[in-house]
Structure formats: C-alpha cells, structure tokens
Amino acid sequence: MTRHSLTIPLHNLTLISINTLTKNGPWYRRKHAAAWRALTSQLATQAHLPTGLDYIRIDATIYKNRLNRYDPGNTYPSLKWAIDGLVDYGLIPDDNWSHLDGPHAHHGGKDTTNPRIELTIHEVENPYA
C-alpha cells in the first residue's frame, strides 16, 4: 500500500464545524469552501501528488493551536472542501464511495506554532471494482 502526505496549514484558514456552518448559512459556506478547495489543490500540485488514482482512504489528523473541547468529526465541512480540492487537482475522479474511504478525522494534539491538518492518503485496492 502506497501512502502520500499533504499538510494543510491552518494559519490563514478557518476550521469550520458543522455547527458553525448550520448557524451561518450558504454565503458562509461558499466563502470558506472556495478558500479550502483552492489551497488544497495548490498544495497537492506543489507536493507532486499522483493523479488518476482509482480508490483511496484518507485520514485527517488535526493539530489545533489550542486545546479546547471539540469533536474532530465535526470538522467535516473543512475536510470535505479539502477533498474537493484534491478532486479538482485530479487525485481521484470523484469523492463518492466508489473512489474514497473517508475522511477519517483524528485529533493530533496542540501545536501553537504550526496548527494544521495532516492528510494521509492511502492508495488501496478498490473494494467495489
């Protein structure tokens, strides 16, 4: 199994939770989704990730700048937009069940100097092929 890594720095991005997204409406989603998609696609290009993969599993490890109580799974909107950026880049053809397992969100700890999301992308055999 081949693995790839991609680090998304959180210095200039807002980590959006499902709760925040629900409260703030469609304009809020559009604004943040575009930023996440564009940055992740750009980072994938810089990292020379492969393209045209058939099936992957993604683990997302979240390092926040403070240790407040949060639910890593509740960060799904940000993770979804990041994966949309990977699709835009061409890593996989689509982010549906036939090409993607995940994202699986994990708490990585506190890092005040380098808050980030580390994506671990596993190339795996497509169980639906």
Salt bridges, closest charged atoms under 4 A:
ASP54 OD1 - HIS99 ND1 3.71
ASP59 OD1 - ARG57 NH2 2.87
ASP59 OD1 - HIS106 NE2 2.91
ASP59 OD2 - HIS122 NE2 2.96
ASP84 OD2 - ARG37 NH1 3.80
ASP84 OD1 - LYS80 NZ 2.70
ASP88 OD1 - ARG37 NH2 2.72
ASP95 OD2 - LYS80 NZ 2.55
ASP101 OD2 - ARG57 NH1 3.65
ASP101 OD1 - HIS104 NE2 2.79
ASP111 OD2 - ARG116 NH1 2.74
GLU118 OE2 - ARG116 NE 2.69
GLU123 OE2 - HIS4 NE2 2.56
